[in-house]
Amino acid sequence: MKKKYILLVPVGGLANRMKAIDSAVALRERTNSDLHIVWFRDSGLNCRFDQLFEPIDIPGVTVTEATFPDLLRYDRPRRKNLFLPRLFQQWQFDSRIYEMQTLQLFYDNFDFYNWAANRNVYIAAFVYFYPAPKDWDCFSIFKPLPNLAQEIESRRAGFGTNTIGVHIRRTDNAISIAQSPTHLFINRMEKELEQNNDTFYLATDSEEEKALIIERFGEKILFSTQKADRNTPAGIQEALIELYLLSHTQQVLGSVHSSYSETAAQIGRIPYELLQNKPE
């Protein structure tokens, strides 16, 4: 009898996709299914998986770059593709769940194990939808390419004994802008400086925010000289480098509605503090 499988389409930015993949691998371990991951490039993440990470070294787990036929077979059914993939997926899979359904089912404590066990299933996700076992080594399946890992270590050498990570999410994220304003980060950083002789590693997708924080704190700020860019492989590689640099700090101060800073803290198993306006 042919082994059943889970087909995953990770959606969203870098951290969102890492969460979905790690979660799917945990589910695959529990169900003893094969896991096929189809990686689509888009405007939110225009970079191949193999330009970021080494192959996932787990039997039964494969990552493939989406081909033109995959746009019809495995892409999420949407208006832009006239919902045509739904026709192929109805024939190929016993059950299908798309990203917004996955999110809602996660909030509803849906039993993904019973849904996936002994079936061929399709899931698109941008969240950590399946709770990993207590002994699960979260995100350890991801190994940055050797040249990226070397760059991470080279920059990390400049960290002090108490370097704190700061991630300020901006650009198109209106929720982060509204609920995690810059003055919260400045106040929190000033408070930290009053207590310790800290340095900060600043990661942000806003050049304006970067300039403002550097002007305020000067040599206390460590940062990338590269401009944030999600539309090129080099830009996404830089985002990966910064993600792992944040994970090597002592704690991460993060923004609302951004999985990036939270994922960095989870990779490094370090404290995570979400900075947001208090409800009125």
C-alpha positions in Angstrom: 0.0 0.0 0.0 1.4 3.4 -1.0 2.3 5.6 1.9 0.0 8.6 2.6 1.4 12.1 2.3 0.9 15.7 3.4 1.5 18.4 0.8 2.3 21.7 2.4 2.4 25.1 0.7 4.1 27.5 3.1 2.7 31.1 2.7 3.9 34.6 3.7 7.2 35.9 4.7 10.3 34.0 5.9 9.3 33.5 9.5 5.8 32.5 8.5 7.0 29.9 6.2 9.5 28.5 8.7 6.7 28.2 11.2 4.5 26.3 8.8 7.2 24.0 7.7 8.4 23.1 11.2 4.9 22.5 12.3 4.2 20.3 9.2 7.4 18.2 10.0 6.1 17.7 13.5 2.7 16.5 12.2 4.4 14.3 9.6 6.4 12.6 12.4 3.2 11.9 14.4 1.2 10.6 11.4 4.1 8.7 9.8 3.2 10.3 6.5 5.5 11.6 3.8 5.7 15.4 3.6 6.0 17.2 0.3 6.7 20.9 0.6 6.1 23.1 -2.5 7.9 26.4 -2.3 6.4 29.3 -4.3 8.2 32.5 -4.9 6.1 35.7 -4.8 6.3 39.4 -4.1 6.4 38.7 -0.3 9.4 36.3 -0.6 11.1 36.3 -4.0 13.8 33.7 -3.1 14.2 29.9 -3.5 14.4 27.7 -0.5 17.8 26.3 -1.6 19.2 29.9 -1.7 18.6 30.1 2.0 18.8 26.7 3.6 20.5 23.4 3.2 18.2 20.5 2.3 16.0 19.2 5.2 17.8 16.0 6.2 14.8 14.0 7.3 13.7 10.8 5.5 10.3 11.3 3.8 10.5 15.1 3.7 11.1 16.8 0.4 11.2 20.5 -0.6 10.7 21.4 -4.2 10.6 24.7 -6.0 7.3 25.4 -7.7 7.3 24.9 -11.4 4.8 26.3 -14.0 2.6 23.2 -13.8 2.6 23.6 -10.0 0.8 26.9 -10.4 -2.2 24.8 -11.6 -1.8 21.8 -9.4 -0.7 23.2 -6.0 -1.1 26.9 -5.8 -3.9 28.2 -3.6 -7.1 28.7 -5.5 -7.6 32.4 -5.9 -9.2 34.9 -8.2 -5.9 35.5 -9.9 -5.8 31.9 -11.1 -9.5 31.6 -11.6 -9.7 29.1 -8.8 -8.5 26.4 -11.3 -6.1 24.7 -8.8 -9.2 23.6 -6.8 -10.3 21.3 -9.6 -6.9 19.5 -9.6 -6.8 19.4 -5.8 -10.3 17.9 -5.5 -9.2 15.0 -7.5 -5.7 14.5 -5.9 -6.4 15.0 -2.2 -8.8 13.5 0.3 -9.0 16.8 2.1 -7.7 20.4 1.7 -7.3 23.3 4.0 -6.2 26.8 2.9 -4.3 29.4 4.9 -7.1 31.4 6.4 -9.0 28.2 7.3 -5.7 26.9 8.8 -5.5 30.0 11.0 -9.0 29.7 12.2 -8.8 26.0 12.9 -5.6 26.6 14.9 -7.5 29.1 17.1 -10.3 26.5 17.4 -7.9 23.8 18.6 -8.7 21.7 15.6 -7.3 18.1 15.7 -4.9 18.2 12.7 -3.5 14.8 13.6 -6.9 13.0 13.1 -7.5 15.1 10.0 -4.1 14.1 8.4 -3.7 10.5 9.6 -4.0 7.8 6.9 -5.0 10.3 4.2 -3.6 12.4 1.4 -4.1 16.0 2.5 -3.2 19.5 1.2 -2.6 22.4 3.6 -1.5 25.9 3.0 -0.3 27.7 6.2 1.6 30.7 7.6 1.3 29.8 11.3 2.6 27.1 13.6 -0.7 25.2 13.2 0.2 21.8 14.8 1.6 22.0 18.4 5.0 20.3 18.5 5.7 17.7 21.2 7.4 18.9 24.4 10.7 17.4 23.3 10.6 18.9 19.8 13.7 21.0 18.9 11.8 23.8 17.2 13.4 25.1 14.0 16.5 22.9 14.3 15.6 21.4 10.9 16.7 24.7 9.3 20.4 25.0 8.5 21.4 28.3 6.8 23.7 27.8 3.8 27.4 27.7 4.8 28.1 31.2 3.3 25.1 32.6 5.2 26.1 30.8 8.4 29.6 32.2 8.1 28.3 35.7 7.7 26.0 35.3 10.8 29.0 34.2 12.9 31.2 37.0 11.6 28.7 39.7 12.5 27.8 38.0 15.8 31.4 38.3 16.9 30.7 42.0 17.4 28.0 41.4 20.0 28.7 42.2 23.7 27.8 40.1 26.6 24.4 41.7 26.9 23.4 42.6 23.4 19.6 43.0 23.1 17.7 42.4 19.9 15.3 45.0 18.6 12.9 44.3 15.7 10.8 47.2 14.5 8.3 46.1 11.8 7.1 48.9 9.5 6.5 49.3 5.7 3.1 47.7 4.8 2.3 46.5 8.3 -0.3 49.0 9.5 -1.0 47.1 12.7 2.6 47.1 13.8 2.9 50.8 13.0 -0.2 51.6 15.1 0.3 49.3 18.0 4.1 49.2 18.3 5.1 52.8 17.8 8.7 53.8 17.8 8.6 55.7 21.1 7.8 52.4 22.9 11.1 51.0 21.7 13.1 54.1 22.5 11.6 54.2 26.0 12.3 50.5 26.6 15.9 50.9 25.3 16.6 53.9 27.5 15.3 52.1 30.5 17.7 49.2 29.7 20.6 51.5 29.3 19.9 53.0 32.8 20.4 49.5 34.3 23.1 48.0 32.2 25.8 49.0 29.7 23.9 47.3 26.9 24.3 47.3 23.1 21.4 46.6 20.8 21.1 44.8 17.5 18.5 46.6 15.4 16.6 44.9 12.6 14.0 46.8 10.8 12.5 47.1 7.3 12.4 50.9 7.5 15.4 52.9 6.7 13.8 55.9 8.3 13.4 54.0 11.6 17.0 52.8 11.4 18.3 56.3 10.9 16.2 57.6 13.8 17.3 55.0 16.3 21.0 55.3 15.3 20.8 59.1 15.7 19.3 58.6 19.2 21.6 55.9 20.5 24.8 56.2 18.4 27.4 53.5 19.0 25.1 51.5 21.1 23.4 50.3 18.0 24.6 47.4 15.9 22.8 47.1 12.5 23.0 45.8 9.0 24.2 48.3 6.3 22.0 46.5 3.7 18.7 47.9 2.8 15.7 45.7 3.6 14.2 44.2 0.4 11.8 41.3 0.1 11.8 41.3 -3.7 15.3 40.0 -4.3 17.1 36.8 -3.2 19.9 39.0 -1.8 17.3 40.9 0.3 15.8 37.7 1.7 19.2 36.3 2.4 19.9 39.4 4.4 16.6 38.9 6.3 17.7 35.4 7.2 21.0 36.6 8.5 19.3 39.2 10.6 16.8 36.7 11.9 19.6 34.5 13.2 21.5 37.5 14.6 18.5 38.4 16.6 18.3 34.8 17.9 21.9 35.2 19.2 21.0 38.2 21.4 20.1 38.0 25.1 16.4 38.8 24.5 14.2 40.2 21.7 12.0 43.3 21.8 9.4 42.8 19.1 6.5 44.3 17.2 2.8 43.5 17.1 1.6 41.4 14.2 5.0 40.2 13.1 6.1 36.6 13.5 9.7 37.5 12.6 10.8 38.7 16.1 9.0 35.9 17.9 10.5 33.3 15.6 14.0 34.7 16.3 13.4 34.3 20.1 12.1 30.8 19.6 15.2 29.8 17.5 17.5 31.2 20.2 15.4 30.0 23.1 15.6 33.5 24.6 13.1 35.8 26.2 10.7 37.7 24.0 9.0 41.0 24.9 6.2 42.3 22.7 6.0 46.1 22.8 2.5 47.5 22.2 0.3 50.2 23.3 -1.8 49.5 26.4 -5.6 49.3 25.8 -7.3 52.6 26.7 
